[in-house]
Each structure stands twice: as C-alpha cells, then as structure tokens.
C-alpha cells in the first residue's frame, strides 16, 4: 500500500533533491518532450505512466507559477545555486530555461517568464564585469577623445 501520491512522492523525493527553484524548473523542462508528455522511469514504474505524467505536469505548472511570483532579488540569488548543479555558466543556464515549458502556458505567463529571464540575464551580466559587452557604459574620464586637429 502506497502512503504517498505520485505528486507527493515526486515533489518530496525527486524535486527535493534538486537545488534551487530555477534548477527544479530546468530539471522539469528536461523531463518534458515539448508536447505535454513527461518521462520519469522510476515514478512510472511505481505509480504507472499516466499517474507519473499527471504528477510531473502538475508540479511543472505550479513551479512555473512560483517562479513568476518571486521577486527578482530572490531569483537572482537562486541562479547561482541552481546553475551549480547544471554545470553551465549563469547566462547559459538562464537561456536554457525557455525550453521544455509546461504544455500551452498562457501567452501572459510566457511573456512574463521571458521578461523575468531577460532581467535576470541583465543582472547577472552587470554583476560580472567579465561578461559585459560593447554596450557597457563608459566610466567617467574614459570619454572618447576627438581626433587630433579638429
């Protein structure tokens, strides 16, 4: 006799082992085939394929909602913890989060997520001066000089 539902088991044992809110979102995205199907061999073996798919899908939708409710400051702190498990640079990790979203997120949720990820990418870039590109603002005293003779 099982004491936990597939959802409770998945969230406690599987997702509980994945560091960071964004790390969990990334993990769920890798379980998703992009067409609404999720695959998790262990969960399907214990609870059946359909129960596993429903549990993971429900967890994915709730997690996306949680991410969209968090303040950027909280998510920015979460980026470092989340991407440490992914073996990706912070910018690469954030770029990967738009893949494998729950089936048919609302246009508003999708736009909101893209906005959040864009803001997080900019904040990550601003705190790491080695990542800054040509658009970096000039420091005072570093203004370009006019060519000689003008």
Residue pairs with C-beta under 8 A, 6 or more apart in sequence:
2 9
2 46
2 47
4 12
5 55
6 43
6 46
6 47
6 51
6 52
6 54
6 55
7 54
7 55
7 58
7 59
9 43
9 46
9 47
9 55
10 40
10 43
10 52
10 55
10 56
10 59
11 59
14 40
14 42
14 43
15 24
15 27
15 28
15 59
15 63
18 24
18 27
18 85
19 81
19 82
19 84
19 85
20 78
20 79
20 81
20 82
20 83
20 85
21 63
21 66
21 67
21 70
21 75
21 78
21 82
22 67
22 75
22 78
22 79
22 82
22 83
22 93
22 94
22 97
23 78
23 81
23 82
23 83
23 85
23 86
24 63
24 82
25 60
25 63
25 64
25 67
25 97
26 82
26 86
26 93
26 96
26 97
28 38
28 56
28 59
28 60
28 63
28 100
29 60
29 96
29 97
29 99
29 100
29 101
30 100
31 38
31 39
31 40
31 56
31 100
32 38
32 56
32 60
32 100
32 101
32 102
32 103
33 39
34 99
34 100
35 103
36 57
36 103
36 104
37 53
38 52
38 53
38 56
38 57
38 60
40 52
40 56
43 51
43 52
43 55
43 56
44 52
44 53
47 55
57 102
57 103
60 102
61 102
64 101
64 102
64 105
64 109
64 113
65 109
67 75
67 113
67 116
68 109
68 112
68 113
68 116
70 78
72 116
72 119
72 120
72 123
75 116
75 120
76 120
76 123
76 124
79 90
79 93
79 94
79 120
79 124
80 90
82 93
83 89
83 90
83 92
83 93
83 94
86 93
86 96
88 96
90 124
90 128
91 121
91 124
91 125
91 131
94 117
94 120
94 121
94 124
95 117
95 121
97 113
97 117
98 113
98 114
98 117
101 110
101 113
105 113
124 131
125 131
125 132
126 132
